[in-house]
Amino acid sequence: MARTIPPEELDALVAMIGAEPEGLGIDAILRQLGEGGQRRTLQRRLALLVALQRVEMVGARRATRYRILHAAGLSFPGSTESDVPVSAQGAEIRAHVAKPRHLRSPVGYRLQFLEQYQPNSTAYLPIDLRDQLHALGRSPAAQTPAGTFARDILNRLLIDLSWASSHLEGNTYSRLDTERLIEFGQVAEGKDALETQMILNHKQAIEYLVLNPENARVEANTLIALHAFLSDGLMADPAAVGRIRRRAVEIGGSVYLPIALPQRLEELFGIVVQMAAEIEDPFEQAFFLMVHLPYLQPFEDVNKRVSRLAANIPFIRHNLCPLSFIDVPQQAYVAAMLGVYELNRVELLRDVFVWAYERSCQQYVAVKQTLVPPDLFRLRHRQALAEVIAAIVRQGDVATALAVRGKVPPTVAPSEREPFVQLVLNELAAMHAGNAVRFGIRPLEYAAWQGRQGMNR
């Protein structure tokens, strides 16, 4: 039986071809592959990529070469690495990381990469590019208190960022499935429990940053808290949740070996966070976090997820459009991170960052006026709300103010008790079998309670 070709091998081949606008011939590809490349094996892979419409074959016989379909003005379904326009430097990086792993030299953590950066003096993002990003990200809430814009679009941000960031980790939830999970608590059929947990973890981490602007600070405690939220239930060692790692780790698909000594790691984590906190420009600060947190790998896992949410801290604080990573192709992001890990080069990640931010701005700034602001009172009391509604349904109580008042928990301040009672009554009035699951109520429980309501009228 023929061996199934791993998708990552095809992706690497597409990336190599995509680095050359005019395409590559078989001989040129074989030279880049080195001794590990075999002509017949390569021909089979190229034929498959042509059949999948990921590359096209142009020219004849000895002049035959392969190039990305996008280069010919064609397209194919789905968001791919080629959708992200890259600079000449970015294309160099992409070509390097597309080489088979055995042709890339192993490297360790280079302290010089961090030492070369001087906050507010060094800049990964040139001044003209930062000016462009500021113009793109300026929100209608620019003159309001920190965090206002993020709260205004919170419902949309929770879905987009939770889905997109999880998707970059290989999560197979669709955006619609993610919306149903976050808004209604509906778990998608056929999905692994860990995928569901990953998305719910993102939701909690985003709420942690947005609902209390004091949490949105570039500080060690904030980043550790983000890791605790994002890694909850996903770590092989539960003690590693929200803790600087104490063992060596490897990067899948990379020849980069992160620093292993725990004491050194903790010291460097503090330095990275301090340097990031000193950066004044919000875009430079966000990008620095996206570069140096994953490069250091301070946690046993979930480092890139922490960096993506941490990158949003300056945008939340400055009321700029957030970075949701919506539509960012996984292979483009992975290739960009490999460039940081193995070459200490940021140009490809910068290309992805700028493209991703433009996409995010299209999502949020343009639709700001169409969004209904979130009910912060309801968000603040969401746990108490769920507990009271579940208690009323399961105990068969009639939905009256008197019944609700008897179940209001002490976590609701006396001055907020009556608004809370009215909130519960409104939710009960709008509840039906389809949305009762939000409060942990099963369909049979809801049906039994609804039947008793009719009998008591």
C-alpha positions as CSV (number, residue, x, y, z in Angstrom):
1,M,0.0,0.0,0.0
2,A,1.3,3.5,-0.9
3,R,2.4,5.6,2.0
4,T,0.2,8.6,2.8
5,I,2.0,11.9,2.2
6,P,2.1,13.9,5.4
7,P,0.3,17.3,4.8
8,E,3.3,19.2,6.3
9,E,5.6,17.8,3.5
10,L,3.2,19.2,0.9
11,D,3.0,22.5,2.8
12,A,6.8,22.8,2.9
13,L,7.0,22.1,-0.8
14,V,4.3,24.7,-1.6
15,A,6.2,27.3,0.6
16,M,9.5,26.6,-1.2
17,I,7.8,27.1,-4.6
18,G,5.9,30.2,-3.4
19,A,9.2,31.9,-2.4
20,E,10.0,32.2,-6.1
21,P,7.4,34.4,-8.0
22,E,8.4,32.7,-11.3
23,G,8.3,29.2,-9.9
24,L,10.9,26.5,-9.8
25,G,11.9,23.6,-12.0
26,I,12.4,20.0,-10.6
27,D,16.2,20.4,-10.7
28,A,16.1,23.6,-8.7
29,I,13.8,22.1,-6.2
30,L,16.0,19.0,-5.8
31,R,19.0,21.3,-5.2
32,Q,17.2,23.0,-2.4
33,L,16.1,19.6,-0.9
34,G,19.7,18.5,-0.9
35,E,20.8,14.9,-0.7
36,G,17.5,13.9,0.8
37,G,15.5,14.7,-2.4
38,Q,14.6,11.9,-4.8
39,R,13.3,12.8,-8.3
40,R,10.6,10.2,-8.6
41,T,9.3,11.0,-5.1
42,L,9.3,14.7,-5.9
43,Q,7.5,14.2,-9.1
44,R,4.7,12.3,-7.3
45,R,4.3,15.1,-4.8
46,L,4.3,17.8,-7.5
47,A,1.6,15.8,-9.5
48,L,-0.5,15.7,-6.3
49,L,-0.2,19.4,-5.7
50,V,-1.2,20.1,-9.3
51,A,-4.2,17.8,-8.9
52,L,-5.1,19.7,-5.7
53,Q,-4.8,23.0,-7.6
54,R,-2.2,24.2,-5.1
55,V,0.5,24.7,-7.8
56,E,0.4,24.9,-11.6
57,M,2.8,23.5,-14.2
58,V,4.0,25.9,-16.8
59,G,6.4,25.4,-19.7
60,A,7.3,22.2,-21.5
61,R,9.9,19.4,-21.1
62,R,13.2,20.8,-19.7
63,A,11.7,24.2,-19.3
64,T,8.8,22.9,-17.1
65,R,8.5,24.7,-13.8
66,Y,6.0,24.8,-11.0
67,R,4.5,27.9,-9.4
68,I,1.8,28.9,-7.0
69,L,-1.5,29.3,-8.6
70,H,-1.9,32.7,-7.0
71,A,1.0,33.9,-9.0
72,A,-1.0,33.4,-12.2
73,G,-4.0,35.3,-10.8
74,L,-5.9,32.1,-10.0
75,S,-7.3,31.0,-6.6
76,F,-8.5,28.0,-4.7
77,P,-10.8,27.6,-1.7
78,G,-9.5,28.2,1.8
79,S,-7.0,30.6,3.3
80,T,-3.5,29.5,2.5
81,E,0.0,30.8,3.2
82,S,0.1,32.4,-0.2
83,D,-2.8,34.7,0.8
84,V,-0.4,36.7,3.0
85,P,1.8,39.0,0.9
86,V,5.4,38.8,2.0
87,S,8.4,41.0,1.6
88,A,11.6,39.9,-0.1
89,Q,13.1,39.3,3.3
90,G,10.0,37.3,4.3
91,A,10.3,35.2,1.2
92,E,13.9,34.3,2.1
93,I,12.9,33.2,5.6
94,R,10.0,31.2,4.2
95,A,12.3,29.4,1.7
96,H,14.7,28.5,4.5
97,V,12.1,27.0,6.9
98,A,10.5,25.1,4.0
99,K,13.6,23.0,3.7
100,P,13.4,19.5,5.3
101,R,14.3,19.5,8.9
102,H,17.5,17.5,8.4
103,L,18.9,20.2,6.2
104,R,18.4,22.9,8.9
105,S,21.2,23.3,11.5
106,P,20.1,22.9,15.2
107,V,20.2,26.1,17.2
108,G,19.8,27.0,20.8
109,Y,18.5,30.2,22.5
110,R,20.7,33.2,21.6
111,L,20.8,35.8,24.3
112,Q,22.3,38.3,21.8
113,F,18.9,38.3,20.0
114,L,17.3,39.8,23.2
115,E,20.4,42.0,24.1
116,Q,20.4,43.6,20.7
117,Y,17.0,45.1,21.4
118,Q,16.8,48.4,23.2
119,P,13.2,49.6,24.1
120,N,12.2,52.8,22.3
121,S,15.5,52.8,20.5
122,T,15.5,49.6,18.5
123,A,12.3,49.0,16.5
124,Y,11.1,45.9,14.7
125,L,8.4,48.0,13.1
126,P,9.7,51.0,11.2
127,I,8.2,54.4,12.1
128,D,6.2,54.7,8.8
129,L,4.7,51.3,9.3
130,R,3.7,52.2,12.9
131,D,2.1,55.3,11.6
132,Q,0.1,53.3,9.1
133,L,-1.0,50.8,11.8
134,H,-2.1,53.7,14.1
135,A,-4.2,55.1,11.3
136,L,-5.8,51.7,10.7
137,G,-6.4,50.9,14.3
138,R,-7.8,54.2,15.5
139,S,-11.3,53.5,17.0
140,P,-14.3,55.6,17.7
141,A,-13.5,55.2,21.4
142,A,-10.1,56.8,21.2
143,Q,-10.8,59.5,23.8
144,T,-12.6,57.2,26.3
145,P,-11.2,55.3,29.3
146,A,-8.8,52.4,28.6
147,G,-10.6,49.3,27.5
148,T,-13.8,50.9,26.3
149,F,-13.5,49.8,22.7
150,A,-12.7,46.2,23.6
151,R,-15.7,46.1,25.9
152,D,-17.9,47.6,23.2
153,I,-17.1,44.7,20.8
154,L,-16.5,42.1,23.4
155,N,-19.2,39.6,22.2
156,R,-17.7,39.6,18.7
157,L,-14.1,39.6,20.0
158,L,-14.8,36.6,22.2
159,I,-15.9,34.5,19.2
160,D,-13.3,35.7,16.7
161,L,-10.2,35.6,18.8
162,S,-11.1,32.4,20.6
163,W,-11.8,30.7,17.2
164,A,-8.9,32.1,15.3
165,S,-6.2,31.6,18.0
166,S,-7.4,28.0,18.5
167,H,-7.5,27.4,14.8
168,L,-3.8,28.4,14.6
169,E,-3.2,25.5,17.1
170,G,-5.0,23.0,14.8
171,N,-8.4,23.2,16.5
172,T,-11.1,22.0,14.1
173,Y,-14.1,23.9,15.5
174,S,-15.7,26.1,12.9
175,R,-16.4,29.7,13.6
176,L,-20.1,28.9,13.8
177,D,-19.4,26.1,16.2
178,T,-17.4,28.5,18.3
179,E,-20.2,31.0,18.3
180,R,-22.7,28.4,19.5
181,L,-20.3,27.2,22.2
182,I,-19.6,30.7,23.6
183,E,-23.0,32.1,23.3
184,F,-25.2,29.1,24.1
185,G,-22.9,26.5,25.6
186,Q,-23.6,24.1,22.8
187,V,-20.7,21.6,22.3
188,A,-20.1,20.8,18.6
189,E,-20.8,17.1,17.8
190,G,-17.8,14.9,17.0
191,K,-15.3,17.3,18.5
192,D,-12.6,16.3,21.0
193,A,-13.2,17.5,24.5
194,L,-9.8,19.2,24.5
195,E,-10.8,21.3,21.5
196,T,-13.8,22.5,23.4
197,Q,-11.7,23.2,26.4
198,M,-9.2,25.2,24.4
199,I,-11.9,27.5,23.1
200,L,-13.5,28.0,26.5
201,N,-10.1,28.7,27.9
202,H,-9.6,31.5,25.4
203,K,-13.0,33.0,26.3
204,Q,-12.1,33.2,30.0
205,A,-8.6,34.7,29.2
206,I,-10.1,37.4,27.0
207,E,-12.7,38.3,29.6
208,Y,-10.0,38.5,32.2
209,L,-8.3,41.2,30.1
210,V,-11.3,43.1,28.9
211,L,-13.8,43.1,31.8
212,N,-11.2,44.6,34.2
213,P,-8.8,47.0,32.5
214,E,-6.5,46.8,35.5
215,N,-5.7,43.3,34.4
216,A,-4.6,44.5,30.9
217,R,-1.0,45.3,31.8
218,V,2.3,44.0,30.6
219,E,3.4,42.4,33.9
220,A,4.7,39.0,34.8
221,N,1.6,38.3,36.9
222,T,-0.7,39.1,34.0
223,L,1.1,36.8,31.6
224,I,1.2,34.0,34.2
225,A,-2.5,34.4,34.7
226,L,-3.1,34.3,31.0
227,H,-1.2,31.0,30.9
228,A,-3.3,29.6,33.8
229,F,-6.5,30.5,31.9
230,L,-5.4,29.2,28.5
231,S,-3.7,26.0,29.7
232,D,-6.4,24.9,32.2
233,G,-7.2,21.3,31.7
234,L,-4.8,21.0,28.7
235,M,-1.4,20.3,30.4
236,A,0.0,16.8,31.0
237,D,1.1,18.0,34.4
238,P,-1.6,20.0,36.1
239,A,1.0,21.6,38.3
240,A,2.5,23.3,35.1
241,V,-0.6,25.4,34.7
242,G,0.3,29.1,35.4
243,R,3.9,28.2,36.3
244,I,7.3,28.9,34.6
245,R,8.5,25.5,33.2
246,R,10.9,23.4,35.1
247,R,12.0,21.0,32.4
248,A,13.4,21.1,28.8
249,V,11.0,21.2,25.9
250,E,11.3,20.8,22.1
251,I,9.5,22.6,19.3
252,G,7.7,20.3,16.9
253,G,8.9,20.6,13.4
254,S,11.8,22.9,14.4
255,V,15.5,22.5,15.0
256,Y,15.4,25.1,17.7
257,L,16.1,24.0,21.3
258,P,14.9,26.5,23.9
259,I,16.8,27.2,27.1
260,A,16.4,24.4,29.7
261,L,17.8,25.7,33.0
262,P,14.7,26.7,35.2
263,Q,16.5,29.5,37.2
264,R,17.9,31.1,34.0
265,L,14.5,30.8,32.4
266,E,12.7,32.6,35.2
267,E,15.3,35.4,35.1
268,L,15.0,35.8,31.4
269,F,11.2,35.8,31.6
270,G,11.4,38.7,34.0
271,I,13.8,40.6,31.7
272,V,11.6,40.0,28.6
273,V,8.5,41.3,30.5
274,Q,10.3,44.3,31.8
275,M,11.6,45.2,28.4
276,A,8.2,44.8,26.8
277,A,6.7,47.0,29.5
278,E,9.1,49.8,28.7
279,I,8.1,50.0,25.0
280,E,6.0,53.1,24.5
281,D,4.4,52.4,21.1
282,P,1.5,49.9,21.4
283,F,2.2,48.2,18.1
284,E,5.9,47.8,18.7
285,Q,5.1,46.5,22.2
286,A,2.6,44.0,20.8
287,F,5.0,42.7,18.2
288,F,7.8,42.4,20.7
289,L,5.6,40.1,22.8
290,M,4.7,38.0,19.8
291,V,8.4,37.6,19.0
292,H,10.1,37.1,22.4
293,L,7.5,35.2,24.5
294,P,7.4,32.2,22.1
295,Y,11.1,32.4,21.5
296,L,11.8,32.1,25.2
297,Q,9.2,29.4,25.7
298,P,8.7,30.2,29.4
299,F,5.9,27.7,29.8
300,E,5.8,23.9,29.1
301,D,3.2,24.5,26.4
302,V,0.6,27.2,25.3
303,N,3.4,29.8,24.8
304,K,2.1,31.1,21.4
305,R,-1.4,31.4,22.7
306,V,-0.2,33.5,25.6
307,S,1.8,35.7,23.2
308,R,-1.3,36.2,21.0
309,L,-3.5,37.4,23.8
310,A,-0.7,39.3,25.4
311,A,-0.2,41.2,22.1
312,N,-3.7,42.5,22.6
313,I,-2.9,44.2,26.0
314,P,-1.6,47.4,24.4
315,F,-4.5,47.6,22.0
316,I,-7.0,47.2,24.9
317,R,-5.2,49.9,26.9
318,H,-5.0,52.4,24.1
319,N,-8.5,51.7,22.7
320,L,-7.1,50.5,19.4
321,C,-8.6,47.8,17.2
322,P,-7.7,44.4,18.7
323,L,-5.8,41.8,16.9
324,S,-8.1,38.8,16.4
325,F,-5.9,36.7,14.0
326,I,-9.0,36.1,11.9
327,D,-8.2,34.4,8.6
328,V,-4.5,34.0,9.3
329,P,-3.3,30.8,7.6
330,Q,-1.8,28.4,10.0
331,Q,1.1,27.5,7.8
332,A,2.0,31.2,7.3
333,Y,2.1,31.8,11.1
334,V,4.1,28.6,11.7
335,A,6.6,29.5,9.1
336,A,7.0,33.0,10.5
337,M,7.6,31.6,14.0
338,L,10.2,29.1,12.7
339,G,12.0,32.1,11.2
340,V,12.2,33.6,14.7
341,Y,13.2,30.4,16.4
342,E,15.9,29.3,13.9
343,L,17.1,32.5,12.3
344,N,16.2,35.2,14.9
345,R,14.7,37.0,12.0
346,V,11.3,38.8,12.3
347,E,10.6,40.0,8.8
348,L,8.2,37.1,7.9
349,L,6.4,37.4,11.2
350,R,6.1,41.2,10.7
351,D,4.5,40.5,7.3
352,V,2.0,38.2,8.9
353,F,1.4,40.7,11.8
354,V,0.7,43.6,9.5
355,W,-1.6,41.6,7.3
356,A,-3.5,40.1,10.2
357,Y,-3.9,43.5,11.8
358,E,-5.4,44.9,8.6
359,R,-7.9,42.0,8.5
360,S,-8.8,42.6,12.1
361,C,-9.5,46.3,11.5
362,Q,-11.7,45.4,8.6
363,Q,-13.7,43.2,11.0
364,Y,-14.1,45.7,13.9
365,V,-13.7,49.4,13.0
366,A,-16.0,49.2,10.1
367,V,-18.8,47.4,11.9
368,K,-18.5,49.1,15.3
369,Q,-21.7,51.0,14.8
370,T,-23.7,47.8,14.1
371,L,-22.7,46.0,17.3
372,V,-24.9,46.0,20.4
373,P,-22.7,46.9,23.4
374,P,-22.4,44.0,25.9
375,D,-24.4,44.1,29.1
376,L,-21.7,44.5,31.6
377,F,-24.0,44.0,34.6
378,R,-25.1,40.6,33.1
379,L,-21.4,39.7,32.4
380,R,-20.4,40.5,36.0
381,H,-23.2,38.4,37.5
382,R,-23.2,35.6,34.9
383,Q,-22.3,32.9,37.4
384,A,-24.9,33.9,40.0
385,L,-27.4,34.3,37.1
386,A,-26.8,30.7,36.0
387,E,-27.0,29.3,39.6
388,V,-30.3,31.1,40.4
389,I,-32.0,30.1,37.1
390,A,-30.9,26.5,37.4
391,A,-32.2,26.4,41.0
392,I,-35.6,27.7,40.0
393,V,-36.0,25.3,37.1
394,R,-34.8,22.2,39.0
395,Q,-36.9,23.0,42.1
396,G,-40.0,23.7,40.0
397,D,-40.5,27.2,41.3
398,V,-42.8,29.6,39.6
399,A,-40.9,32.5,37.9
400,T,-41.9,35.3,40.3
401,A,-39.9,38.1,41.9
402,L,-40.5,36.5,45.3
403,A,-39.0,33.2,44.3
404,V,-36.0,34.9,42.8
405,R,-35.3,37.1,45.8
406,G,-35.2,34.0,48.0
407,K,-32.3,32.6,45.9
408,V,-30.1,35.7,45.3
409,P,-26.6,34.7,46.5
410,P,-24.5,36.9,48.8
411,T,-22.1,37.7,45.9
412,V,-24.7,40.2,44.6
413,A,-24.4,43.5,46.5
414,P,-27.5,44.7,48.3
415,S,-27.7,47.8,46.0
416,E,-27.8,45.5,42.9
417,R,-30.3,42.9,44.2
418,E,-33.4,44.3,42.5
419,P,-31.7,44.9,39.1
420,F,-30.4,41.3,39.4
421,V,-33.9,40.0,40.2
422,Q,-35.3,41.7,37.1
423,L,-32.4,40.3,35.0
424,V,-33.3,36.8,36.2
425,L,-37.0,37.3,35.4
426,N,-36.2,38.6,31.9
427,E,-33.9,35.6,31.2
428,L,-36.6,33.2,32.4
429,A,-39.2,34.8,30.2
430,A,-36.9,34.5,27.2
431,M,-35.8,31.0,27.9
432,H,-36.8,28.1,25.7
433,A,-35.6,24.5,25.1
434,G,-32.9,25.7,22.7
435,N,-31.1,28.2,24.9
436,A,-31.7,26.6,28.3
437,V,-28.4,24.7,27.9
438,R,-26.6,28.0,28.6
439,F,-27.5,27.6,32.2
440,G,-26.7,23.8,32.4
441,I,-30.3,22.8,32.1
442,R,-31.1,19.7,30.1
443,P,-34.1,19.6,27.7
444,L,-36.0,17.2,29.9
445,E,-35.5,19.4,32.9
446,Y,-36.7,22.5,31.0
447,A,-39.8,20.6,29.7
448,A,-40.8,19.5,33.2
449,W,-40.4,23.0,34.6
450,Q,-42.3,24.6,31.7
451,G,-45.1,22.1,32.2
452,R,-45.4,23.0,35.9
453,Q,-45.5,26.7,35.0
454,G,-48.6,26.1,32.9
455,M,-50.3,24.2,35.8
456,N,-49.6,26.9,38.3
457,R,-51.0,29.8,36.3
